[in-house]
């Protein structure tokens, strides 16, 4: 499966691609590079609002907590 077509524009991916947070790395594996790309809420937000969401919005829709 190819990676998400929006990876080079995705603030979440750019910010968290090298993180040690297991939740973020798991979401990247499943949503950015895996079978759940079509369910990415970041893509849905971008489509609905015409702009990308906060970099801290995770692919399932929640926010990364500090």
C-alpha positions, 0 to 999 in steps of 0.5 A: 500500500502506498503512503498517504498522498498528503504526507508531504503537506501533513503537519501531524506527520511532519511534527510526529514522524520521529516521536517516541509516543507510541500512540502517534507512531501507531497512528502513523503506521495505520493511517499515514502508511497503512490501511486506514488512510480513507478514515483519516479525520485530518483528510476529512477536516481539510476537505470540509474546511479547505485548510489543514487542521492543527498539527496536533490533531491526530488522524482519528480526530483527537488532539495530542495531549502534552 
